[in-house]
Amino acid sequence: MITLNGLCKRYGDRTVVDDLSLEVRPGTVTGFLGPNGAGKSTTMRLILGLDRPTAGTALINGVPYHRIRNPLRTVGALLDARALHPGRSGHAHLVALARGNGIARRRVAEVLETVGLTDAARKRAGALSLGMSQRLGIAAALLGDPEVLMFDEPVNGLDPDGVRWVRHLMRSLADEGRTVFVSSHLMSEMQLTADHLVVIGRGRLIMDAPLTEVIARSSLTAVVVRTPHAGDLSVRLSAAGMRVERPGENEIVATGAAIEHIGDLAYEAGIRLHELRTREASLEQAYQELTASSVEYGARKAGV
Ligand SMILES: Nc1ncnc2c1ncn2[C@@H]1O[C@H](COP(=O)(O)OP(=O)(O)OP(=O)(O)O)[C@@H](O)[C@H]1O
């Protein structure tokens, strides 16, 4: 479990992490989302004790990182896959990490096999591709068999097979009861991987909710109804406080109500339905709505 309480980080007069309070729970993959510069990496660095908070606390299983006795056995993290000694092999890097943390040497071979790097791990780290470096960083995070795992952009540089592999890995780590906190800009991937989402913008919490709720709350999630009595039904739905559109003569798209409510209303009015279904927003769409006002480094439209 990761617990943030009023966490703040300021650089000079700039507030980069602004009063974040939340819990990242075990047994769940929690996606950590936000535009460039939102403060995701800084938050992760604060959790790992690599930066000091200006105010507030970041706790792992109830204690700050610097008070954990066996840090690598409690929390594993991939922050910057390229932060390795370029002349050292991946294998040597992991052996040194294991030795320095009282972890059995045989774990090195185990984690290298888990990430599919058994052969490549003999190469100099500097000669590894970005995708291979990511895998090596994930191996290092797994080395101490920790309960809490944090990954900053783990699929960066991975090919489609690698992306799928990371997705399954995150899922199985959470299914084993671990806490998995993962940042990403790949919304389609997050939609397939995360159970829960934390969204921040300009250092502030925008949303902390299950993925299903984030999608359900989007204005683009709607109920589509097809009926020969669309005129009559749309008047009734509007009167019940829903927003109603009529994209076709027999079609209604309604937002602001549950599908059951619409079905019941139609039934009570004796209106025959030919179709009643939910049209879900994608996470990409829901995310864009949530963060529209906090995108700091957005590009202007081409030609503007
Ligand atoms: N050491 C530092 N000194 C001053 N400003 C910093 C420092 N580290 C980070 N920042 C600033 O803090 C802000 C948040 O950066 P951070 O890397 O945490 O964002 P992020 O959400 O991880 O972004 P991205 O998605 O682009 O990786 C940025 O504006 C960055 O320039």
The ligand as an SDF file (V2000), in Angstrom:
LIG
                    3D

 31 33  0  0  0  0  0  0  0  0999 V2000
   14.8190   19.0870  -10.0960 N   0  0  0  0  0  0  0  0  0  0  0  0
   13.8940   19.9000  -10.6190 C   0  0  0  0  0  0  0  0  0  0  0  0
   14.0230   21.2450  -10.5610 N   0  0  0  0  0  0  0  0  0  0  0  0
   13.0800   22.0650  -11.0750 C   0  0  0  0  0  0  0  0  0  0  0  0
   11.9630   21.6350  -11.6850 N   0  0  0  0  0  0  0  0  0  0  0  0
   11.7690   20.3060  -11.7740 C   0  0  0  0  0  0  0  0  0  0  0  0
   12.7190   19.3670  -11.2450 C   0  0  0  0  0  0  0  0  0  0  0  0
   12.2390   18.1120  -11.4830 N   0  0  0  0  0  0  0  0  0  0  0  0
   11.0650   18.2750  -12.1370 C   0  0  0  0  0  0  0  0  0  0  0  0
   10.7850   19.5760  -12.3220 N   0  0  0  0  0  0  0  0  0  0  0  0
    9.5850   20.1370  -12.9810 C   0  0  0  0  0  0  0  0  0  0  0  0
    8.4670   19.5690  -12.3870 O   0  0  0  0  0  0  0  0  0  0  0  0
    7.4120   19.4100  -13.3340 C   0  0  0  0  0  0  0  0  0  0  0  0
    6.8660   17.9930  -13.2210 C   0  0  0  0  0  0  0  0  0  0  0  0
    7.7930   17.1110  -13.7950 O   0  0  0  0  0  0  0  0  0  0  0  0
    7.5890   15.5400  -13.7910 P   0  0  0  0  0  0  0  0  0  0  0  0
    8.7630   14.9520  -14.5080 O   0  0  0  0  0  0  0  0  0  0  0  0
    7.3040   15.0720  -12.4230 O   0  0  0  0  0  0  0  0  0  0  0  0
    6.2670   15.3870  -14.6620 O   0  0  0  0  0  0  0  0  0  0  0  0
    5.6550   14.0940  -15.3590 P   0  0  0  0  0  0  0  0  0  0  0  0
    4.1930   14.1180  -15.0630 O   0  0  0  0  0  0  0  0  0  0  0  0
    6.4120   12.8770  -14.9690 O   0  0  0  0  0  0  0  0  0  0  0  0
    5.8870   14.4490  -16.8840 O   0  0  0  0  0  0  0  0  0  0  0  0
    6.1480   13.4830  -18.1740 P   0  0  0  0  0  0  0  0  0  0  0  0
    4.8500   12.8530  -18.4800 O   0  0  0  0  0  0  0  0  0  0  0  0
    6.5540   14.4840  -19.2120 O   0  0  0  0  0  0  0  0  0  0  0  0
    7.2310   12.5260  -17.8030 O   0  0  0  0  0  0  0  0  0  0  0  0
    7.9950   19.7510  -14.6770 C   0  0  0  0  0  0  0  0  0  0  0  0
    7.5650   21.0330  -15.0380 O   0  0  0  0  0  0  0  0  0  0  0  0
    9.4830   19.7210  -14.4390 C   0  0  0  0  0  0  0  0  0  0  0  0
   10.1350   20.6490  -15.2660 O   0  0  0  0  0  0  0  0  0  0  0  0
  1  2  1  0
  2  3  1  0
  2  7  2  0
  3  4  2  0
  4  5  1  0
  5  6  2  0
  6  7  1  0
  6 10  1  0
  7  8  1  0
  8  9  2  0
  9 10  1  0
 10 11  1  0
 11 12  1  0
 11 30  1  0
 12 13  1  0
 13 14  1  0
 13 28  1  0
 14 15  1  0
 15 16  1  0
 16 17  2  0
 16 18  1  0
 16 19  1  0
 19 20  1  0
 20 21  2  0
 20 22  1  0
 20 23  1  0
 23 24  1  0
 24 25  2  0
 24 26  1  0
 24 27  1  0
 28 29  1  0
 28 30  1  0
 30 31  1  0
M  END
$$$$
